[in-house]
Amino acid sequence: MARHGYAAFARADVADARRGHPATSLADYAAARGLEWLDRRSAAGYSAAFPGFEEYRYNAVRGVLPGGRHGVLFHQLLEVPVTGSPNVSGTLHASTVKVKNRRWWMPDRTDIPYIGAFLDTPTDDREPEAFESHAVWIPTTTVAINVPEAALPFFLTRIDRRHHLAPFDFPHQERLNDGWRLRAHGPTPPLDIDAILARHTDDPYFGVFALRGTIIVRRNGYLADLDELARDACAIADAFAAASAPSPALPFATELRAPHSHHPEVTPAWREGYARLAQRLQLTEEDADEYHRAFPTLGVPGRAVAVLRGELAPGVHGRLVYSAERNLRVAERARGAVLLETRDLPPTPPGGERHPDRNLVYEQRDGVAVLWSLCTAGFYREEQEELIERALAFARVRLQV
């Protein structure tokens, strides 16, 4: 029996909800399809999809999914805050709330887009623990795929048949066919996924999320055979990429305008910090939104929060880009990447090449080498110089830069 609160989207999932974890492993599934078995480990570059505590995730696998795109899939205990009742509309089964620690009498909601910026953070300075919030945890299966083209036009988007699902109740709403609803940060481009959604109309829960360039497809229950869900997720990711309708990429040497766009999750302190960084490194700041429009397919996970262009080392010109996969106001973590023009190199396999010894992932796409860090970091000066040094050290050996 689970020692935390629980609920289920379907009556058939109640036993899993009460148990608190899946009854089966996906290790054999992963091996049969050539996927990397992570189990409860997180996957770098998918922070938007993975819950913060490893106790909430099981059976994670990573690789080229059935359907052809690189991504991750895993079983997840989906945390839904409770304020009187679980903050999700529609039917829930066996909803049971258990409070582990009374000091967390209601959830920290400061990560809710827009609204969270106006709320005070909890005053208790102790590190949070798994299952201590006032919530229920619901068995689900999740697939996540990075689609960099969608980071800007579908910044924060949710599609499902539930009117309310905290903390994803974004302000812009549209009614779709057959009871499906879209909620987003603002108006979004038309999205052609009606046929896929129609196949899941009878599912007790099926949801699609686009969070800062990560497409997340979530279904109720702990599925054992994930091929169909993975193929649908890949098709949905393709639809998001097509709907984002990127113009042809500009030449990488194109100089973009200075920062002028508004990012609702970048605080003045972060903006000032990146301005000081640009001055210290003698780089030129560029507008992060223009960067996405100019180079829509470059695979740095998350939405860009800072773009710096110039001479990264004597004779080596490129860009230093920082992106956030979670709300930067709250997470206070961004992922750095060094981008270099390398026209004559072949593209890397989907998902790029992982180099743990360098703490880097190397992706070659559209004549540009993207070297993004396996680590996210807060804002402190040593990290920026260290990232540039290890990225360029790798590039000199591997890319002959």
Order of alpha helices (4+ residues) and beta strands (2+ residues): beta-alpha-alpha-beta-beta-beta-beta-beta-beta-beta-beta-alpha-beta-beta-alpha-alpha-beta-alpha-beta-beta-alpha-beta-beta-beta-beta-alpha
